[in-house]
Amino acid sequence: MRDARGDVVVTLDCDDTYPVEAIPNLVALIGEGWDLVNATRLATRPKAMPYANYIANRVFAWAARLLHGIKTTDLHSGMRAYRRSMVERVRWDPNGPALPVDMLILPYRMGFRVTEVPIEYRERIGETTLQRFKSTVWTFRRLWNARKAR
């Protein structure tokens, strides 16, 4: 991300589950003064998401609110827009994957302006590589460790 060019950095998973047509709206919100725009899949129950994943994501969002005060519905969204100047100031963890928990929680804890907008989540093309148990443990560990971030 640090090598990206331009004033806004947009990330999204490349599995056709995220609507690229939402990018202009995300960029516009950065232009309105937000530092990070999280595209939530969970404003409603997405038909394309397995029920177990939906429940897990709701629990993760609740834990993020409890531990960090962030009002998010989708901690694991794969689609976000970031103000480049913010990306350069956040101290990302070099010893592990920063996506997606750190890239939402750390900027919020540092006082950057974070908002969320709903998107339509589409059915995945191909098989998922998600390992549910491992991902759940990793998510709670990252949420707990992020308490130290400033």
mmCIF file of the C-alpha atoms, coordinates in Angstrom:
data_MODEL
# 
_entry.id   MODEL 
# 
loop_
_atom_site.group_PDB 
_atom_site.id 
_atom_site.type_symbol 
_atom_site.label_atom_id 
_atom_site.label_alt_id 
_atom_site.label_comp_id 
_atom_site.label_asym_id 
_atom_site.label_entity_id 
_atom_site.label_seq_id 
_atom_site.pdbx_PDB_ins_code 
_atom_site.Cartn_x 
_atom_site.Cartn_y 
_atom_site.Cartn_z 
_atom_site.occupancy 
_atom_site.B_iso_or_equiv 
_atom_site.pdbx_formal_charge 
_atom_site.auth_seq_id 
_atom_site.auth_comp_id 
_atom_site.auth_asym_id 
_atom_site.auth_atom_id 
_atom_site.pdbx_PDB_model_num 
ATOM 1   C CA . MET A 1 1   ? 0.000   0.000   0.000  1.00 0.00 ? 1   MET A CA 1 
ATOM 2   C CA . ARG A 1 2   ? 2.855   2.379   0.703  1.00 0.00 ? 2   ARG A CA 1 
ATOM 3   C CA . ASP A 1 3   ? 3.924   2.057   -2.948 1.00 0.00 ? 3   ASP A CA 1 
ATOM 4   C CA . ALA A 1 4   ? 0.501   3.083   -4.252 1.00 0.00 ? 4   ALA A CA 1 
ATOM 5   C CA . ARG A 1 5   ? 0.255   6.380   -6.103 1.00 0.00 ? 5   ARG A CA 1 
ATOM 6   C CA . GLY A 1 6   ? -2.402  9.046   -5.795 1.00 0.00 ? 6   GLY A CA 1 
ATOM 7   C CA . ASP A 1 7   ? -4.201  10.655  -2.879 1.00 0.00 ? 7   ASP A CA 1 
ATOM 8   C CA . VAL A 1 8   ? -6.602  7.738   -2.338 1.00 0.00 ? 8   VAL A CA 1 
ATOM 9   C CA . VAL A 1 9   ? -5.816  4.027   -2.059 1.00 0.00 ? 9   VAL A CA 1 
ATOM 10  C CA . VAL A 1 10  ? -8.672  1.582   -2.743 1.00 0.00 ? 10  VAL A CA 1 
ATOM 11  C CA . THR A 1 11  ? -8.400  -2.090  -1.865 1.00 0.00 ? 11  THR A CA 1 
ATOM 12  C CA . LEU A 1 12  ? -10.756 -4.917  -2.760 1.00 0.00 ? 12  LEU A CA 1 
ATOM 13  C CA . ASP A 1 13  ? -10.651 -8.681  -3.006 1.00 0.00 ? 13  ASP A CA 1 
ATOM 14  C CA . CYS A 1 14  ? -10.301 -9.928  -6.564 1.00 0.00 ? 14  CYS A CA 1 
ATOM 15  C CA . ASP A 1 15  ? -12.923 -12.667 -6.371 1.00 0.00 ? 15  ASP A CA 1 
ATOM 16  C CA . ASP A 1 16  ? -15.749 -10.626 -7.936 1.00 0.00 ? 16  ASP A CA 1 
ATOM 17  C CA . THR A 1 17  ? -17.643 -10.426 -4.621 1.00 0.00 ? 17  THR A CA 1 
ATOM 18  C CA . TYR A 1 18  ? -17.165 -6.656  -4.274 1.00 0.00 ? 18  TYR A CA 1 
ATOM 19  C CA . PRO A 1 19  ? -18.839 -4.163  -6.651 1.00 0.00 ? 19  PRO A CA 1 
ATOM 20  C CA . VAL A 1 20  ? -16.196 -2.089  -8.449 1.00 0.00 ? 20  VAL A CA 1 
ATOM 21  C CA . GLU A 1 21  ? -18.966 0.362   -9.353 1.00 0.00 ? 21  GLU A CA 1 
ATOM 22  C CA . ALA A 1 22  ? -18.946 1.451   -5.672 1.00 0.00 ? 22  ALA A CA 1 
ATOM 23  C CA . ILE A 1 23  ? -15.371 2.791   -5.940 1.00 0.00 ? 23  ILE A CA 1 
ATOM 24  C CA . PRO A 1 24  ? -16.355 6.343   -7.036 1.00 0.00 ? 24  PRO A CA 1 
ATOM 25  C CA . ASN A 1 25  ? -18.579 6.672   -3.945 1.00 0.00 ? 25  ASN A CA 1 
ATOM 26  C CA . LEU A 1 26  ? -15.758 5.519   -1.648 1.00 0.00 ? 26  LEU A CA 1 
ATOM 27  C CA . VAL A 1 27  ? -13.339 7.985   -3.250 1.00 0.00 ? 27  VAL A CA 1 
ATOM 28  C CA . ALA A 1 28  ? -15.911 10.797  -2.983 1.00 0.00 ? 28  ALA A CA 1 
ATOM 29  C CA . LEU A 1 29  ? -16.252 10.168  0.756  1.00 0.00 ? 29  LEU A CA 1 
ATOM 30  C CA . ILE A 1 30  ? -12.484 10.486  1.166  1.00 0.00 ? 30  ILE A CA 1 
ATOM 31  C CA . GLY A 1 31  ? -12.824 13.798  -0.685 1.00 0.00 ? 31  GLY A CA 1 
ATOM 32  C CA . GLU A 1 32  ? -15.448 14.865  1.870  1.00 0.00 ? 32  GLU A CA 1 
ATOM 33  C CA . GLY A 1 33  ? -12.939 14.489  4.697  1.00 0.00 ? 33  GLY A CA 1 
ATOM 34  C CA . TRP A 1 34  ? -13.035 10.865  5.798  1.00 0.00 ? 34  TRP A CA 1 
ATOM 35  C CA . ASP A 1 35  ? -9.661  9.136   6.179  1.00 0.00 ? 35  ASP A CA 1 
ATOM 36  C CA . LEU A 1 36  ? -10.947 5.576   5.789  1.00 0.00 ? 36  LEU A CA 1 
ATOM 37  C CA . VAL A 1 37  ? -14.159 4.292   4.220  1.00 0.00 ? 37  VAL A CA 1 
ATOM 38  C CA . ASN A 1 38  ? -15.113 0.704   5.036  1.00 0.00 ? 38  ASN A CA 1 
ATOM 39  C CA . ALA A 1 39  ? -17.503 -0.898  2.531  1.00 0.00 ? 39  ALA A CA 1 
ATOM 40  C CA . THR A 1 40  ? -19.729 -3.086  4.694  1.00 0.00 ? 40  THR A CA 1 
ATOM 41  C CA . ARG A 1 41  ? -21.273 -6.265  3.390  1.00 0.00 ? 41  ARG A CA 1 
ATOM 42  C CA . LEU A 1 42  ? -23.328 -6.607  6.551  1.00 0.00 ? 42  LEU A CA 1 
ATOM 43  C CA . ALA A 1 43  ? -25.756 -3.683  6.589  1.00 0.00 ? 43  ALA A CA 1 
ATOM 44  C CA . THR A 1 44  ? -28.267 -6.410  5.737  1.00 0.00 ? 44  THR A CA 1 
ATOM 45  C CA . ARG A 1 45  ? -27.913 -10.193 5.683  1.00 0.00 ? 45  ARG A CA 1 
ATOM 46  C CA . PRO A 1 46  ? -26.040 -10.844 2.411  1.00 0.00 ? 46  PRO A CA 1 
ATOM 47  C CA . LYS A 1 47  ? -27.491 -13.797 0.523  1.00 0.00 ? 47  LYS A CA 1 
ATOM 48  C CA . ALA A 1 48  ? -24.059 -14.608 -0.902 1.00 0.00 ? 48  ALA A CA 1 
ATOM 49  C CA . MET A 1 49  ? -22.482 -15.117 2.544  1.00 0.00 ? 49  MET A CA 1 
ATOM 50  C CA . PRO A 1 50  ? -22.836 -18.445 4.377  1.00 0.00 ? 50  PRO A CA 1 
ATOM 51  C CA . TYR A 1 51  ? -24.852 -18.047 7.579  1.00 0.00 ? 51  TYR A CA 1 
ATOM 52  C CA . ALA A 1 52  ? -21.956 -19.197 9.812  1.00 0.00 ? 52  ALA A CA 1 
ATOM 53  C CA . ASN A 1 53  ? -19.716 -16.504 8.303  1.00 0.00 ? 53  ASN A CA 1 
ATOM 54  C CA . TYR A 1 54  ? -22.419 -13.897 8.801  1.00 0.00 ? 54  TYR A CA 1 
ATOM 55  C CA . ILE A 1 55  ? -22.795 -14.758 12.500 1.00 0.00 ? 55  ILE A CA 1 
ATOM 56  C CA . ALA A 1 56  ? -19.007 -14.832 13.008 1.00 0.00 ? 56  ALA A CA 1 
ATOM 57  C CA . ASN A 1 57  ? -18.655 -11.414 11.366 1.00 0.00 ? 57  ASN A CA 1 
ATOM 58  C CA . ARG A 1 58  ? -21.363 -9.971  13.626 1.00 0.00 ? 58  ARG A CA 1 
ATOM 59  C CA . VAL A 1 59  ? -19.527 -11.331 16.687 1.00 0.00 ? 59  VAL A CA 1 
ATOM 60  C CA . PHE A 1 60  ? -16.218 -9.873  15.442 1.00 0.00 ? 60  PHE A CA 1 
ATOM 61  C CA . ALA A 1 61  ? -17.864 -6.460  14.981 1.00 0.00 ? 61  ALA A CA 1 
ATOM 62  C CA . TRP A 1 62  ? -19.329 -6.642  18.484 1.00 0.00 ? 62  TRP A CA 1 
ATOM 63  C CA . ALA A 1 63  ? -15.898 -7.518  19.933 1.00 0.00 ? 63  ALA A CA 1 
ATOM 64  C CA . ALA A 1 64  ? -14.284 -4.629  18.024 1.00 0.00 ? 64  ALA A CA 1 
ATOM 65  C CA . ARG A 1 65  ? -16.847 -2.238  19.467 1.00 0.00 ? 65  ARG A CA 1 
ATOM 66  C CA . LEU A 1 66  ? -16.365 -3.612  22.981 1.00 0.00 ? 66  LEU A CA 1 
ATOM 67  C CA . LEU A 1 67  ? -12.544 -3.494  22.891 1.00 0.00 ? 67  LEU A CA 1 
ATOM 68  C CA . HIS A 1 68  ? -11.982 -0.400  20.747 1.00 0.00 ? 68  HIS A CA 1 
ATOM 69  C CA . GLY A 1 69  ? -15.207 1.601   20.594 1.00 0.00 ? 69  GLY A CA 1 
ATOM 70  C CA . ILE A 1 70  ? -15.361 1.434   16.796 1.00 0.00 ? 70  ILE A CA 1 
ATOM 71  C CA . LYS A 1 71  ? -18.870 1.341   15.352 1.00 0.00 ? 71  LYS A CA 1 
ATOM 72  C CA . THR A 1 72  ? -18.399 -1.127  12.530 1.00 0.00 ? 72  THR A CA 1 
ATOM 73  C CA . THR A 1 73  ? -20.632 -3.844  11.185 1.00 0.00 ? 73  THR A CA 1 
ATOM 74  C CA . ASP A 1 74  ? -17.942 -5.477  9.028  1.00 0.00 ? 74  ASP A CA 1 
ATOM 75  C CA . LEU A 1 75  ? -14.474 -5.943  10.472 1.00 0.00 ? 75  LEU A CA 1 
ATOM 76  C CA . HIS A 1 76  ? -13.415 -8.235  7.625  1.00 0.00 ? 76  HIS A CA 1 
ATOM 77  C CA . SER A 1 77  ? -14.565 -6.266  4.594  1.00 0.00 ? 77  SER A CA 1 
ATOM 78  C CA . GLY A 1 78  ? -12.232 -6.728  1.671  1.00 0.00 ? 78  GLY A CA 1 
ATOM 79  C CA . MET A 1 79  ? -13.191 -3.357  0.162  1.00 0.00 ? 79  MET A CA 1 
ATOM 80  C CA . ARG A 1 80  ? -11.979 -0.067  1.601  1.00 0.00 ? 80  ARG A CA 1 
ATOM 81  C CA . ALA A 1 81  ? -10.710 3.358   0.600  1.00 0.00 ? 81  ALA A CA 1 
ATOM 82  C CA . TYR A 1 82  ? -7.881  5.062   2.480  1.00 0.00 ? 82  TYR A CA 1 
ATOM 83  C CA . ARG A 1 83  ? -6.488  8.582   2.417  1.00 0.00 ? 83  ARG A CA 1 
ATOM 84  C CA . ARG A 1 84  ? -2.879  8.108   1.312  1.00 0.00 ? 84  ARG A CA 1 
ATOM 85  C CA . SER A 1 85  ? -1.521  10.491  3.952  1.00 0.00 ? 85  SER A CA 1 
ATOM 86  C CA . MET A 1 86  ? -3.157  8.289   6.602  1.00 0.00 ? 86  MET A CA 1 
ATOM 87  C CA . VAL A 1 87  ? -1.622  5.112   5.161  1.00 0.00 ? 87  VAL A CA 1 
ATOM 88  C CA . GLU A 1 88  ? 1.809   6.712   5.494  1.00 0.00 ? 88  GLU A CA 1 
ATOM 89  C CA . ARG A 1 89  ? 1.260   7.564   9.181  1.00 0.00 ? 89  ARG A CA 1 
ATOM 90  C CA . VAL A 1 90  ? -0.134  4.279   10.493 1.00 0.00 ? 90  VAL A CA 1 
ATOM 91  C CA . ARG A 1 91  ? 2.417   1.927   12.035 1.00 0.00 ? 91  ARG A CA 1 
ATOM 92  C CA . TRP A 1 92  ? 1.420   -1.377  10.421 1.00 0.00 ? 92  TRP A CA 1 
ATOM 93  C CA . ASP A 1 93  ? 2.609   -4.601  12.080 1.00 0.00 ? 93  ASP A CA 1 
ATOM 94  C CA . PRO A 1 94  ? 5.529   -5.859  9.957  1.00 0.00 ? 94  PRO A CA 1 
ATOM 95  C CA . ASN A 1 95  ? 5.425   -9.323  11.571 1.00 0.00 ? 95  ASN A CA 1 
ATOM 96  C CA . GLY A 1 96  ? 2.079   -10.479 10.289 1.00 0.00 ? 96  GLY A CA 1 
ATOM 97  C CA . PRO A 1 97  ? -0.675  -9.823  7.825  1.00 0.00 ? 97  PRO A CA 1 
ATOM 98  C CA . ALA A 1 98  ? -2.231  -6.440  8.575  1.00 0.00 ? 98  ALA A CA 1 
ATOM 99  C CA . LEU A 1 99  ? -5.348  -7.220  6.592  1.00 0.00 ? 99  LEU A CA 1 
ATOM 100 C CA . PRO A 1 100 ? -8.094  -6.750  7.433  1.00 0.00 ? 100 PRO A CA 1 
ATOM 101 C CA . VAL A 1 101 ? -8.343  -6.146  11.185 1.00 0.00 ? 101 VAL A CA 1 
ATOM 102 C CA . ASP A 1 102 ? -5.303  -3.913  11.685 1.00 0.00 ? 102 ASP A CA 1 
ATOM 103 C CA . MET A 1 103 ? -6.135  -1.823  8.646  1.00 0.00 ? 103 MET A CA 1 
ATOM 104 C CA . LEU A 1 104 ? -9.446  -0.798  10.213 1.00 0.00 ? 104 LEU A CA 1 
ATOM 105 C CA . ILE A 1 105 ? -8.714  -0.759  13.947 1.00 0.00 ? 105 ILE A CA 1 
ATOM 106 C CA . LEU A 1 106 ? -5.288  0.930   13.989 1.00 0.00 ? 106 LEU A CA 1 
ATOM 107 C CA . PRO A 1 107 ? -6.340  4.064   12.056 1.00 0.00 ? 107 PRO A CA 1 
ATOM 108 C CA . TYR A 1 108 ? -9.434  4.370   14.247 1.00 0.00 ? 108 TYR A CA 1 
ATOM 109 C CA . ARG A 1 109 ? -7.386  4.082   17.443 1.00 0.00 ? 109 ARG A CA 1 
ATOM 110 C CA . MET A 1 110 ? -4.970  6.722   16.135 1.00 0.00 ? 110 MET A CA 1 
ATOM 111 C CA . GLY A 1 111 ? -7.837  9.194   15.772 1.00 0.00 ? 111 GLY A CA 1 
ATOM 112 C CA . PHE A 1 112 ? -8.372  9.076   12.026 1.00 0.00 ? 112 PHE A CA 1 
ATOM 113 C CA . ARG A 1 113 ? -11.904 9.631   10.724 1.00 0.00 ? 113 ARG A CA 1 
ATOM 114 C CA . VAL A 1 114 ? -13.500 6.292   9.807  1.00 0.00 ? 114 VAL A CA 1 
ATOM 115 C CA . THR A 1 115 ? -16.916 5.721   8.246  1.00 0.00 ? 115 THR A CA 1 
ATOM 116 C CA . GLU A 1 116 ? -18.795 2.841   6.715  1.00 0.00 ? 116 GLU A CA 1 
ATOM 117 C CA . VAL A 1 117 ? -21.081 2.533   3.686  1.00 0.00 ? 117 VAL A CA 1 
ATOM 118 C CA . PRO A 1 118 ? -23.201 -0.441  2.625  1.00 0.00 ? 118 PRO A CA 1 
ATOM 119 C CA . ILE A 1 119 ? -22.430 -2.364  -0.538 1.00 0.00 ? 119 ILE A CA 1 
ATOM 120 C CA . GLU A 1 120 ? -23.975 -5.361  -2.244 1.00 0.00 ? 120 GLU A CA 1 
ATOM 121 C CA . TYR A 1 121 ? -21.900 -8.471  -1.598 1.00 0.00 ? 121 TYR A CA 1 
ATOM 122 C CA . ARG A 1 122 ? -21.898 -10.937 -4.482 1.00 0.00 ? 122 ARG A CA 1 
ATOM 123 C CA . GLU A 1 123 ? -21.533 -14.670 -4.656 1.00 0.00 ? 123 GLU A CA 1 
ATOM 124 C CA . ARG A 1 124 ? -17.916 -15.801 -4.775 1.00 0.00 ? 124 ARG A CA 1 
ATOM 125 C CA . ILE A 1 125 ? -16.479 -17.279 -7.953 1.00 0.00 ? 125 ILE A CA 1 
ATOM 126 C CA . GLY A 1 126 ? -14.563 -20.430 -7.042 1.00 0.00 ? 126 GLY A CA 1 
ATOM 127 C CA . GLU A 1 127 ? -13.932 -22.047 -3.688 1.00 0.00 ? 127 GLU A CA 1 
ATOM 128 C CA . THR A 1 128 ? -13.149 -20.210 -0.479 1.00 0.00 ? 128 THR A CA 1 
ATOM 129 C CA . THR A 1 129 ? -9.732  -20.633 1.124  1.00 0.00 ? 129 THR A CA 1 
ATOM 130 C CA . LEU A 1 130 ? -11.016 -19.473 4.510  1.00 0.00 ? 130 LEU A CA 1 
ATOM 131 C CA . GLN A 1 131 ? -10.038 -21.690 7.428  1.00 0.00 ? 131 GLN A CA 1 
ATOM 132 C CA . ARG A 1 132 ? -12.787 -20.804 9.894  1.00 0.00 ? 132 ARG A CA 1 
ATOM 133 C CA . PHE A 1 133 ? -11.200 -21.884 13.173 1.00 0.00 ? 133 PHE A CA 1 
ATOM 134 C CA . LYS A 1 134 ? -7.774  -20.459 12.375 1.00 0.00 ? 134 LYS A CA 1 
ATOM 135 C CA . SER A 1 135 ? -9.303  -17.207 11.107 1.00 0.00 ? 135 SER A CA 1 
ATOM 136 C CA . THR A 1 136 ? -11.464 -16.841 14.218 1.00 0.00 ? 136 THR A CA 1 
ATOM 137 C CA . VAL A 1 137 ? -8.507  -17.308 16.574 1.00 0.00 ? 137 VAL A CA 1 
ATOM 138 C CA . TRP A 1 138 ? -6.384  -14.916 14.508 1.00 0.00 ? 138 TRP A CA 1 
ATOM 139 C CA . THR A 1 139 ? -9.126  -12.261 14.490 1.00 0.00 ? 139 THR A CA 1 
ATOM 140 C CA . PHE A 1 140 ? -9.587  -12.298 18.259 1.00 0.00 ? 140 PHE A CA 1 
ATOM 141 C CA . ARG A 1 141 ? -5.816  -12.236 18.785 1.00 0.00 ? 141 ARG A CA 1 
ATOM 142 C CA . ARG A 1 142 ? -5.444  -9.190  16.504 1.00 0.00 ? 142 ARG A CA 1 
ATOM 143 C CA . LEU A 1 143 ? -8.345  -7.418  18.214 1.00 0.00 ? 143 LEU A CA 1 
ATOM 144 C CA . TRP A 1 144 ? -6.781  -8.044  21.616 1.00 0.00 ? 144 TRP A CA 1 
ATOM 145 C CA . ASN A 1 145 ? -3.259  -6.997  20.564 1.00 0.00 ? 145 ASN A CA 1 
ATOM 146 C CA . ALA A 1 146 ? -4.493  -3.839  18.839 1.00 0.00 ? 146 ALA A CA 1 
ATOM 147 C CA . ARG A 1 147 ? -5.463  -2.454  22.258 1.00 0.00 ? 147 ARG A CA 1 
ATOM 148 C CA . LYS A 1 148 ? -1.823  -1.330  22.597 1.00 0.00 ? 148 LYS A CA 1 
ATOM 149 C CA . ALA A 1 149 ? -1.916  0.755   19.407 1.00 0.00 ? 149 ALA A CA 1 
ATOM 150 C CA . ARG A 1 150 ? -1.921  4.532   19.567 1.00 0.00 ? 150 ARG A CA 1 
# 
